[in-house]
Amino acid sequence: MSVLQEGLPLLTPTTSNEVIYRGDHLLVAGMIPSGSKVLDVGCGDGDLLQLLETRGIDGRG
């Protein structure tokens, strides 16, 4: 199943209010159970942490 088929957003600016996340971030976020705590070392702009927050994961970076 592709990212588009799952209806998951990728973090990219769009003309609508839709947020689009990177495919690798979606893959990582899919491996982490909701309610987990995550330390993202080298988090850059925090895009992955933002995605994790939407899934009920406590992420720090």
C-alpha positions as CSV (number, residue, x, y, z in Angstrom):
1,M,0.0,0.0,0.0
2,S,1.4,3.4,-1.0
3,V,1.5,6.5,1.2
4,L,-1.2,8.1,-0.9
5,Q,-3.5,5.0,-0.6
6,E,-3.1,5.2,3.2
7,G,-4.2,8.8,3.2
8,L,-1.3,9.9,5.3
9,P,0.1,13.4,4.8
10,L,3.7,14.3,3.8
11,L,5.3,17.5,5.2
12,T,5.4,19.8,2.2
13,P,3.6,23.2,1.7
14,T,0.4,22.8,-0.3
15,T,-2.2,25.3,-1.5
16,S,-4.7,23.9,1.0
17,N,-4.4,23.4,4.8
18,E,-3.2,19.8,4.1
19,V,0.2,18.9,5.6
20,I,2.3,16.4,3.6
21,Y,5.0,14.4,5.5
22,R,8.1,12.7,4.1
23,G,7.8,9.0,3.3
24,D,10.7,8.0,5.6
25,H,9.2,9.9,8.5
26,L,5.9,8.1,7.9
27,L,7.8,4.7,7.9
28,V,9.5,5.5,11.2
29,A,6.3,6.9,12.8
30,G,4.5,3.7,11.8
31,M,7.0,1.6,13.9
32,I,6.5,3.5,17.1
33,P,3.5,2.7,19.3
34,S,1.3,5.6,20.5
35,G,2.2,6.7,24.0
36,S,5.9,6.0,23.5
37,K,8.7,8.4,24.3
38,V,11.3,9.2,21.6
39,L,14.6,11.1,21.5
40,D,15.4,12.4,18.0
41,V,19.1,13.2,17.9
42,G,19.9,15.5,15.0
43,C,16.2,16.4,14.5
44,G,16.9,19.3,12.2
45,D,13.7,21.4,11.8
46,G,11.7,18.9,13.9
47,D,9.5,17.6,11.1
48,L,9.5,14.0,12.4
49,L,8.8,15.2,15.9
50,Q,5.8,17.1,14.6
51,L,4.5,14.0,12.9
52,L,5.1,11.9,16.1
53,E,3.1,14.4,18.1
54,T,0.1,14.0,15.8
55,R,0.2,10.2,16.6
56,G,0.3,10.6,20.4
57,I,4.0,10.0,20.8
58,D,6.1,12.1,23.2
59,G,9.1,13.2,21.0
60,R,12.0,15.3,22.1
61,G,14.9,16.6,19.9
